[in-house]
Amino acid sequence: MWKSENDLRKMYVKICWAVQIKKNRSRILTEEYSAVVGFDKLIE
């Protein structure tokens, strides 16, 4: 299914990033970082 855990993480970040662009462009980087941290907690 997924080539690696890293591919899955990249896809998750892309989705979150796209949602945040629609919501508030000025917060994209902060939200992207939060998404990565949140995802790392999810897969633990």
C-alpha positions as CSV (number, residue, x, y, z in Angstrom):
1,M,0.0,0.0,0.0
2,W,2.4,2.7,1.2
3,K,6.1,2.5,0.2
4,S,7.1,3.7,3.6
5,E,6.0,5.5,6.8
6,N,7.7,8.6,5.4
7,D,5.4,8.6,2.3
8,L,2.4,8.4,4.5
9,R,3.7,11.3,6.7
10,K,4.3,13.4,3.6
11,M,0.7,12.7,2.3
12,Y,-0.8,13.6,5.7
13,V,1.1,16.9,5.8
14,K,0.0,17.7,2.3
15,I,-3.6,17.2,3.2
16,C,-3.3,19.3,6.4
17,W,-1.4,21.9,4.5
18,A,-4.1,22.2,1.8
19,V,-6.8,22.6,4.5
20,Q,-4.8,25.3,6.3
21,I,-4.2,27.3,3.0
22,K,-8.0,27.5,2.7
23,K,-8.4,28.6,6.3
24,N,-5.6,31.0,7.0
25,R,-2.5,31.5,4.8
26,S,-0.5,33.3,7.5
27,R,-0.6,30.3,9.8
28,I,0.5,27.6,7.2
29,L,4.0,27.0,8.6
30,T,2.8,26.8,12.2
31,E,0.0,24.4,11.3
32,E,2.2,22.3,9.1
33,Y,4.6,21.9,12.1
34,S,1.7,21.0,14.4
35,A,0.4,18.5,11.9
36,V,3.8,16.7,11.8
37,V,4.0,16.6,15.6
38,G,0.4,15.4,15.8
39,F,1.0,12.7,13.3
40,D,4.1,11.5,15.1
41,K,2.0,11.1,18.2
42,L,-0.7,9.3,16.3
43,I,1.6,6.6,15.0
44,E,3.4,6.0,18.3
